[in-house]
Amino acid sequence: MPQTHTTSKNKTAGAAAGVLIRRTVRGASALRGGRSWRPTPYQVFGFLFFLVMTLAYCAVPLCCDAGQHAAVVERLKANLLHPRHPMADLPGAGSPYYSPYAVAQGVFARLTGLGGWEVVRLAGPLNLLVLLTGIGRLVRVLTPRPWAPVLALGAMTLLWGTERAWWSGYLSLMSMTGNLGYPSAFAIGLTFWAWALTGSRARGEGLVRYVGPSGLPGYAGYAGIGALYGLILLIHPITAAAALLGAVAFVAGWQRGWREGRDAVGVRWGVVVRWGVAAAAAVLVAGVWPYFDVFALAGDRSVDGIHRQLYEHLAGQFWLALLGLPALWLRWRRGPWRDPLVLLFALDCLLVAYGWVSGHYTYGRILGLTLVPLQFALAVELAAPRPWGRARRALGGAAAVGACVGFLTVQGGAVVPGALDPVGLEQPSIWPSYAWAARHIKKGEVVISDGHFAPRSLPGYGPDLAAPIWPDPALDERERKRRLADVRAYLSVTSTRAERTAVARRYHARWLLLTRWKRVPEEAVVVAWSRETGEVLARIG
């Protein structure tokens, strides 16, 4: 039988009809469907990275914000529809911690019986999988070069700075050991997917002009992209700010019709309508969420003071990422000035600068994503086939040196255990566990505590605090500060028994968890203490 091949005309007709026409193949390849599967470089290195990073993440005790997120899971596990405040014996209506991501965790906890800490721990590998697939998909939209996603992963995790940058939403190699279980990691992975889908649609890769059997244009795809942005907004609003800037950059840079300078009014209106459908879907998804009003957070300044320190030590924390500037400059020189990565970097810098000038320091939380255009542009440039010119060889050498510097100064301790470390790499933060105290305290009982670790960790086991550590729109900030002042007065060496009793009754406190420097009041009875930290758990009489 003679072999047949599809022509370009046949391919076009088949695509219009929604039918896939396959090329007839010869020989042994036909037995395997035309081609044998071979893993890409990114699939190989991404899988290895997943294994190593998962082991590193599981080897380090959860710390920092993990107690807050575990507390959210515990409250949802206790009452899925009407959870209490994450850290206090108060109503939780309006708390932005009760996102779709957290509710899914709460459902999982109810079905499995696992506690908040266990659920947050298990979320790490899932978030890492979403992040890795998002990186691969986005870089494939930027370039077909097979090694570009591998280099992008390396640049994103190593090219930061020589001082530790540890915040939710910062995904360097070191910070991943603590942050992978957070909602921000999941939201960043979804952001990469959203940018990839937005870029593909903007370039019209078989999606813009398709008309289905019903005769309706492919608006459903745009609505799906919009819904994805709405989901990101609900899960982590500050990441959504960076995600929106990326959407603007990809549409402005690659959108067919605008980019090619067409004058047809119909084409331009079609573009507006399609992306208008996406924007409407995003607003609809975010607006119908019943647990909190995400749009009310735009004017909330309760956490700006905490985030001022984001703008300190910027040079030491991020200077290695500037190795991507030459690659970004080359993208601007070679193509139109509306290159998406160039636009995204410019827009991110403007938003970060606005946060500093306006005092809205929370916008500094996008600094981690501000580095992505630099890191990914560098990866795309260095994935070019050889032979390389002198400039690209110099850039590759500088990037290799920068990656080694980042690994040896800050990042290497994340994956090299201390017992195997020959050079004394900086190690991840190790926080103590408070399971010993949680065994004596019933869920929902109120604790007065001091120190840095206990108030941030204990609510993750189910108890409440008299004074929450973190601001939350579900609790008026003035009330939270009054509670903190009352706790300080209770723990003061000059407080009287009557004053302490009044504070304990006001907040229904039944327990004290005190550092070894604090005196246990006479009316309290010591129940347990920690050999590791010297902290004392006492029951209020």
SULPE-V615954 format. One line per field, one symbol per residue. ss: DSSP state (H for helix, E for strand, L for the rest). burial: I if it has 16 or more other C-alpha atoms within 10 Angstrom, else O. Layout:
ss = ???
burial = ???
This chain:
ss = LLLLLLLHHHHHHHHHLLLLLLLLLLHHHHHHLLLLLLLLHHHHHHHHHHHHHHHHHHHLLLLLLHHHHHHHHHHHHHLLLLLELLLLLLELLLLLLLLHHHHHHHHHHHHHLLLHHHHHHHHHHHHHHHHHHHHHHHHHHHLLLLLHHHHHHHHHHHLLLLLLLLLLLLLLHHHHHHHLLLHHHHHHHHHHHHHHHHHHHHLLLLLLLLELLLLLELHHHHHHHHHHHHHHHHHLHHHHHHHHHHHHHHHHHHLLLLLLLLLLHHHHHHHHHHHHHHHHHHHHHHHLLLLLLHHHHHHLLLLLLHHHHHHLLHHHHHHHHHHHHHHHHHHHHHLLLLLHHHHHHHHHHHHHHHHHHHLLHHHHHHHHHHLHHHHHHHHHHHLLLLLLLHHHHHHHHHHHHHHHHHHHHHHHHHLLLHHHLLLLLLLLLLLLLLHHHHLLLLLLLEEEELLLLHHHHHHHHLLEELLLLLLELLELHHHHHHHHHHHHHHHLLLLLHHHHHHHHHHLLEEEEEELLLLLLLLLEEEEEELLLLLLEEEEEL
burial = OOOOOOOOOOOOOOOOOOOOOOOOOOOOOOOOOOOOOOOOOIIOIIOOIOOOIIOIIOOIIIIIIIIIIIIIIIIIIIOIOOIIIIIIIOOIIIIIIIIIIIIOIIOIIIOOOOIIIOIIIOIIIOIIIIIIIIIIIIIIOIOOIIIIIIIIIIIIIIIIIIIIIIIIIIIIIIIIIIIIIIIIIIIIIIIIIIIIIIIIIIIIOOIIOIOOOOOOOOIOIIIIIIIIIIIIIIIIIIIIIIIIIIIIIIIIIIIIIIOOOOOOOOOOOOIOOIIIIIIIIIIOIIOOIOIIIIOOOOOOOIIIOOIIOIIOOOOOIIIIIIIIIIIIOOIIOOOOOIIIIIIIIOIIIOIIIOIIOOOIIIIIIIIIIIIIIIIIIIIIIIIIOOOOOOOIOOIIOOIOOIIOIIIIIIIIIIIIOOOOOOOOIIIIIOOOIIOOIIOOIOIIIIIIIIOOIIIIIIIIIIIIIIIIIIIIIIIOIOOIOOIIOIIIIIIOOOOOOOOIIOIIOOIOIIIIIIIOOOOIIOOOOOOIIIOOOOIIIIIIO
